[in-house]
Amino acid sequence: MTDDLLLLRARELWVELAGTPVEFRPSGGTQVVVAPGSRLCPPSWTGIVRIGGAAIVAAPSVRVAGMVADAVRTMSQEELFDIACLRAVLPVLDVLGPASLFYLDREGFLPAYEGTGVERLPIGDGSLAALLTLAGEEEAGESGLEDISSPAFCIRRGDEVVAAAGYRSWPRSVAQLSVLVAPDCRGRRLARAVVSAAVAHALDAALLPQWRARPHSSRRVAVALGFRELGAQLSVRLGDSLVGRSR
């Protein structure tokens, strides 16, 4: 699959998630739309997604859409995902992200799970509960591992699961990957092994693997497996009053 086809499939996904007619403009830049039911972000938030050299913004109301459109009109793609730049022109109350968006095709996949003792657990298996508890509520929620619709691929230390990965089926035949490693087992390439097994399963099912990476360590694993960074995602919750400084 070429980079152009990966871009196209990624853009088709996020356009569908926007929930209203919108496009990643071929000429680049940012299109802002009103989409209160958008799945780009939590309800009442504003979602920003860039794929390639173009971005889309889904705002929860006409007022917010106008405010954002005015603010981002002269912003570069880099500034759009720079929290300090956004806070300078918009009343940002809260932020989720930004997360880098990585995608992978079979031709670019660099598998790293063979011979690592990765075990496949059936969907709904309760063996992940201890790992989720050990990681803590925030990290477990961030991982998305509780919501996977695929089998879980794990590594054990004795009877205890210390690393696990899987994916959730998204629209447009996309597999949204999730991974979690026990805090005292990180830095041992366990994430690479379990994610690699999950990716192989997704590719065999003709799905497009997607990885939303925030920490540098997560990005490093993505690159090691052959993923290509094609964009970014950011969600912001905005207040009612415009920031006084104009651009």
N, C-alpha and C positions, 0 to 999 in steps of 0.2 A: 504494500500500500504506500502510495506517495505521500509526501508531506501535505500536498494540496488536498488529497482525499481525506487525510486525518483532520485537517482544518475544517473541511466541509462537514464531516460527520459530527465533529465537536460543536460547530456552530448550529447545526440542525437541532442538536440536543437542547442547547440553551435558549434557542428561539422558541422551542416548544414549551420549555419550563417558564418562559416569560408570561405565557398565557394570553398574549394579545399580539396583533400584527406588529412585527419589528424585524429589523434586519441588521446584520453586520455589514455596513456599507463597503462596497468594493474599493471606494476611494479612501477608506479609513475614517477616522474621527469617531464621534460618539453620538448615538441616537438615544434620546430620552423619551420614554413613553409612560402613560398612566396605566398601571396594572396592579390594582389592589389585591388581586388573587394570585399574583406571581409566586412561583416557587423558586425564584432566585435568592430569596431571603425570607426571614421570619415575617409573619403578618404585621403590617403597619410599618415595616422597615423599608429601606431603599436598597435594592440589589444592583451591583455593578459587576459586569463580566466582560473581560477582554479575551478575544481569541484572535491571534495574529495581530494585525495592525488596526483593528476596529473594535469598538466596545458598544455595549448596550446597557442602558440604565432603566430599571423598572421602579417607578415611584408609586406610593400608595394613594396619591390624590393629585388633582390638577394643580393645587397650590404648591405642593412639594415638587412636582415635575417642573413647574416654571422656575422655581427657586434653584433647582439643580441645573436646569438647562442654562440659566444665566451664569451660574458659577463655573460650569465646566467648559463653556464655549471657547475659552482661550487657554485651557489646560492641556498639557501634553499627556500622552498615555501614562508616562511614568508618574506624573503629578497626580493623576486620577487615583492611583493606588498608594499614594504617600499620605499617611494619616495627618501629618503636620500640615501639608498643603491643603487638604480638605478642611481641616479645622480653621484655617485662615480665612476661608470664604463661605463656610457653611456651619450651621449650629449643630455640630456633631455631639450627641449625648452618649452614644455607645457604639462599639465597633465589634464586628466578628470578622477576623481575617486581618490582612489579606492572605489568601492561600494560592499557591501556584497550581496550575492545572496541567497535569501530565497525561499523555496518551501513548498507546503502544499498539503496534501491529505485530503479526506473527514474524514477519521478516526481520524486525528489529529486536525481537525478544532474546534476551541473554539469560537462559534458565540457570538457576543456582540452588536447586532443591534436591537433586538426585544424590543419594548416599548420605543425606543429612538426618535421616530418621523422622521425616515428616509423616504424621499420621492424619488420616482423613476421618473426620467425625460426621455422622449423619446430621441432617438439618434438625434442629431442636434438641440436640444432645446437651445435657446439663453440665458437661465437664468444664465449660468455660466460666461458670459462676465464680469459682474461687479466684481465677485470674482477674476478673472484672472487679471483684471486691478488693483484691490486693492493690490494683492500680489506683483505686480511689474513684469517687463519683465523677470528678471533672475529667480525668484522663479517659475513663471508660466511656463517658458520653462523647468526648471528642473523637474517640476511635471509631464509633459507630458499629462496633462489633456485635452489640446486642441486636442490631436490626438487620443482620445479613440474611439473605434468602438462599444463599448457596451453602453447601457443606462447609464446615470449618476445617482448616488445615493447621495442625498444631505440632508443637514439640514439647515433650514431657521431660521433667527431671524427676525420676522415680514415678510416682503416680500423679504428680502435680503438673498441670499444664502451665508452662512458663512463657509460651509464645503462641499466638494464633492469628490467623488471617482468613478472610473470606470476602464476599462481595454482595452487594444488594443490587438487584435488577432495576435499572432505571429505564425511562423511555428511550426510544431509538436504539434499542439493543446495546445499551451501555451497561457495563459492570462497574459500579462504584466500589472501589476497594476499601477495606478496613483492616487494620492491623493493631495488635497490642502485644507488648512484651513486658514481663514482670520487671519492676524497677531494678532489682538486683541482678538481672540477667542481660542488661543492655550492653551494647558494645561488643557482642560476640557473633554478630552477623545472623542472629536468629530471625530477625525481621525479614532479611533478604530471602532466607530459605522458605519461610511460610508464605510470604507474599508471592514468591516465584511459583509455588504450587497452586495458589489461588489463581494467578494469572494464566497458567497453563490450562486450568479447568475452564476459565472464561473463554479463552481462545478456542478451545475444543468445542465450545457451545456457540461459536460464531459471534461472540460478543466483543465490544470494544472496551478494553480496560481503561478506566479513568482513575487517576490518583490525585487527590487534593492534598498537597503537602504544605505544611507551615514551618516546622522546625528544619534547621539545616540538615539534621540527621535523616529526616524523612526524605528530603530532596536527594540526599546522597544515595539512599537505597534505590530511589526511582531511577536515577541515572545509571546506577550499576546494573539494573535489569534491562536497560535499553529504552526506557521511557523518554519521550521528547516533551520538553516544556513548551506549550503552545499558548498559554494565557494565564489569567489570574481571575480570582473571584473575591469580592468584598461586599459585606453588608454593613450598613450604617443606620442608626436610629437618629432621626433629626428632630430638633426642637422647632419652636414656632417663630423665633426671631432670627433674622438675618445677621450675620457677622458684619460689623461696621466697615471693615476694610474692603475696598473694591480693588479689582485687579487692573 
